[in-house]
């Protein structure tokens, strides 16, 4: 089911006869979409954490979206980097980044390292370190901390990310964990019913003598 189909179904349900009377037809589609976003992201996070706990890392690939990214040079560090093209789901050890690799050779994937382990790697002999480039994350920038071949810099990289709901296009298939569809409906209804009622305030002021 596409993202647009999913949003339309929920909006149609909330506007129809089965929706609770106190929320029926009262909310703009964009508001509904933002509620879906927060709930979807929470469900993907919880499901991903459960898979990580069971060491089922490959199952996270179900939630990924692929991007092609261009590299830029940080001249002060003399390191290449790219800016994350979308909001990722924050997971332990930055597992929201599933893969960074060459565009036409996914077997040549880069190795993640923690931001603060550069001193450890620098003490190791070359034979003890993997021969593929390493990357680390600073906020929304992904740095490649090794020299890259010129053709890699020119061609850019492929990045697979576990992304937020808002990063999917309307025509994209929305990856929802099996059995969680009804949960999203129920959680949206619960959130809307708990939303405080808006109060009207007068814009006039009373002069004090």
Secondary structure as a PSIPRED ss2 file (coil, helix, strand):
# PSIPRED VFORMAT (PSIPRED V4.0)

   1 X C   1.000  0.000  0.000
   2 X E   0.000  0.000  1.000
   3 X H   0.000  1.000  0.000
   4 X H   0.000  1.000  0.000
   5 X H   0.000  1.000  0.000
   6 X H   0.000  1.000  0.000
   7 X H   0.000  1.000  0.000
   8 X H   0.000  1.000  0.000
   9 X H   0.000  1.000  0.000
  10 X H   0.000  1.000  0.000
  11 X H   0.000  1.000  0.000
  12 X H   0.000  1.000  0.000
  13 X H   0.000  1.000  0.000
  14 X H   0.000  1.000  0.000
  15 X H   0.000  1.000  0.000
  16 X C   1.000  0.000  0.000
  17 X C   1.000  0.000  0.000
  18 X C   1.000  0.000  0.000
  19 X C   1.000  0.000  0.000
  20 X C   1.000  0.000  0.000
  21 X C   1.000  0.000  0.000
  22 X C   1.000  0.000  0.000
  23 X C   1.000  0.000  0.000
  24 X C   1.000  0.000  0.000
  25 X C   1.000  0.000  0.000
  26 X C   1.000  0.000  0.000
  27 X C   1.000  0.000  0.000
  28 X C   1.000  0.000  0.000
  29 X H   0.000  1.000  0.000
  30 X H   0.000  1.000  0.000
  31 X H   0.000  1.000  0.000
  32 X H   0.000  1.000  0.000
  33 X H   0.000  1.000  0.000
  34 X H   0.000  1.000  0.000
  35 X H   0.000  1.000  0.000
  36 X H   0.000  1.000  0.000
  37 X H   0.000  1.000  0.000
  38 X H   0.000  1.000  0.000
  39 X H   0.000  1.000  0.000
  40 X H   0.000  1.000  0.000
  41 X H   0.000  1.000  0.000
  42 X H   0.000  1.000  0.000
  43 X H   0.000  1.000  0.000
  44 X H   0.000  1.000  0.000
  45 X H   0.000  1.000  0.000
  46 X H   0.000  1.000  0.000
  47 X H   0.000  1.000  0.000
  48 X H   0.000  1.000  0.000
  49 X H   0.000  1.000  0.000
  50 X H   0.000  1.000  0.000
  51 X H   0.000  1.000  0.000
  52 X H   0.000  1.000  0.000
  53 X H   0.000  1.000  0.000
  54 X C   1.000  0.000  0.000
  55 X C   1.000  0.000  0.000
  56 X C   1.000  0.000  0.000
  57 X H   0.000  1.000  0.000
  58 X H   0.000  1.000  0.000
  59 X H   0.000  1.000  0.000
  60 X H   0.000  1.000  0.000
  61 X H   0.000  1.000  0.000
  62 X H   0.000  1.000  0.000
  63 X H   0.000  1.000  0.000
  64 X E   0.000  0.000  1.000
  65 X E   0.000  0.000  1.000
  66 X E   0.000  0.000  1.000
  67 X E   0.000  0.000  1.000
  68 X E   0.000  0.000  1.000
  69 X E   0.000  0.000  1.000
  70 X C   1.000  0.000  0.000
  71 X C   1.000  0.000  0.000
  72 X E   0.000  0.000  1.000
  73 X E   0.000  0.000  1.000
  74 X E   0.000  0.000  1.000
  75 X C   1.000  0.000  0.000
  76 X C   1.000  0.000  0.000
  77 X C   1.000  0.000  0.000
  78 X C   1.000  0.000  0.000
  79 X E   0.000  0.000  1.000
  80 X E   0.000  0.000  1.000
  81 X E   0.000  0.000  1.000
  82 X E   0.000  0.000  1.000
  83 X E   0.000  0.000  1.000
  84 X C   1.000  0.000  0.000
  85 X C   1.000  0.000  0.000
  86 X C   1.000  0.000  0.000
  87 X C   1.000  0.000  0.000
  88 X E   0.000  0.000  1.000
  89 X C   1.000  0.000  0.000
  90 X C   1.000  0.000  0.000
  91 X C   1.000  0.000  0.000
  92 X H   0.000  1.000  0.000
  93 X H   0.000  1.000  0.000
  94 X H   0.000  1.000  0.000
  95 X C   1.000  0.000  0.000
  96 X C   1.000  0.000  0.000
  97 X E   0.000  0.000  1.000
  98 X E   0.000  0.000  1.000
  99 X E   0.000  0.000  1.000
 100 X E   0.000  0.000  1.000
 101 X E   0.000  0.000  1.000
 102 X E   0.000  0.000  1.000
 103 X C   1.000  0.000  0.000
 104 X C   1.000  0.000  0.000
 105 X E   0.000  0.000  1.000
 106 X E   0.000  0.000  1.000
 107 X E   0.000  0.000  1.000
 108 X E   0.000  0.000  1.000
 109 X E   0.000  0.000  1.000
 110 X C   1.000  0.000  0.000
 111 X E   0.000  0.000  1.000
 112 X E   0.000  0.000  1.000
 113 X C   1.000  0.000  0.000
 114 X C   1.000  0.000  0.000
 115 X C   1.000  0.000  0.000
 116 X C   1.000  0.000  0.000
 117 X C   1.000  0.000  0.000
 118 X H   0.000  1.000  0.000
 119 X H   0.000  1.000  0.000
 120 X H   0.000  1.000  0.000
 121 X H   0.000  1.000  0.000
 122 X H   0.000  1.000  0.000
 123 X C   1.000  0.000  0.000
 124 X C   1.000  0.000  0.000
 125 X C   1.000  0.000  0.000
 126 X H   0.000  1.000  0.000
 127 X H   0.000  1.000  0.000
 128 X H   0.000  1.000  0.000
 129 X C   1.000  0.000  0.000
 130 X C   1.000  0.000  0.000
 131 X C   1.000  0.000  0.000
 132 X C   1.000  0.000  0.000
 133 X C   1.000  0.000  0.000
 134 X E   0.000  0.000  1.000
 135 X E   0.000  0.000  1.000
 136 X E   0.000  0.000  1.000
 137 X E   0.000  0.000  1.000
 138 X E   0.000  0.000  1.000
 139 X C   1.000  0.000  0.000
 140 X C   1.000  0.000  0.000
 141 X E   0.000  0.000  1.000
 142 X E   0.000  0.000  1.000
 143 X E   0.000  0.000  1.000
 144 X E   0.000  0.000  1.000
 145 X C   1.000  0.000  0.000
 146 X C   1.000  0.000  0.000
 147 X C   1.000  0.000  0.000
 148 X C   1.000  0.000  0.000
 149 X C   1.000  0.000  0.000
 150 X H   0.000  1.000  0.000
 151 X H   0.000  1.000  0.000
 152 X H   0.000  1.000  0.000
 153 X H   0.000  1.000  0.000
 154 X H   0.000  1.000  0.000
 155 X H   0.000  1.000  0.000
 156 X C   1.000  0.000  0.000
 157 X E   0.000  0.000  1.000
 158 X E   0.000  0.000  1.000
 159 X E   0.000  0.000  1.000
 160 X E   0.000  0.000  1.000
 161 X E   0.000  0.000  1.000
 162 X E   0.000  0.000  1.000
 163 X E   0.000  0.000  1.000
 164 X C   1.000  0.000  0.000
 165 X H   0.000  1.000  0.000
 166 X H   0.000  1.000  0.000
 167 X H   0.000  1.000  0.000
 168 X C   1.000  0.000  0.000
 169 X C   1.000  0.000  0.000
 170 X C   1.000  0.000  0.000
 171 X C   1.000  0.000  0.000
 172 X C   1.000  0.000  0.000
 173 X E   0.000  0.000  1.000
 174 X C   1.000  0.000  0.000
 175 X C   1.000  0.000  0.000
 176 X C   1.000  0.000  0.000
 177 X C   1.000  0.000  0.000
 178 X C   1.000  0.000  0.000
 179 X C   1.000  0.000  0.000
 180 X C   1.000  0.000  0.000
 181 X H   0.000  1.000  0.000
 182 X H   0.000  1.000  0.000
 183 X H   0.000  1.000  0.000
 184 X H   0.000  1.000  0.000
 185 X H   0.000  1.000  0.000
 186 X H   0.000  1.000  0.000
 187 X H   0.000  1.000  0.000
 188 X H   0.000  1.000  0.000
 189 X H   0.000  1.000  0.000
 190 X H   0.000  1.000  0.000
 191 X H   0.000  1.000  0.000
 192 X H   0.000  1.000  0.000
 193 X H   0.000  1.000  0.000
 194 X H   0.000  1.000  0.000
 195 X C   1.000  0.000  0.000
 196 X C   1.000  0.000  0.000
 197 X C   1.000  0.000  0.000
 198 X C   1.000  0.000  0.000
 199 X C   1.000  0.000  0.000
 200 X C   1.000  0.000  0.000
 201 X C   1.000  0.000  0.000
 202 X C   1.000  0.000  0.000
 203 X C   1.000  0.000  0.000
 204 X C   1.000  0.000  0.000
 205 X C   1.000  0.000  0.000
 206 X C   1.000  0.000  0.000
 207 X C   1.000  0.000  0.000
 208 X C   1.000  0.000  0.000
 209 X C   1.000  0.000  0.000
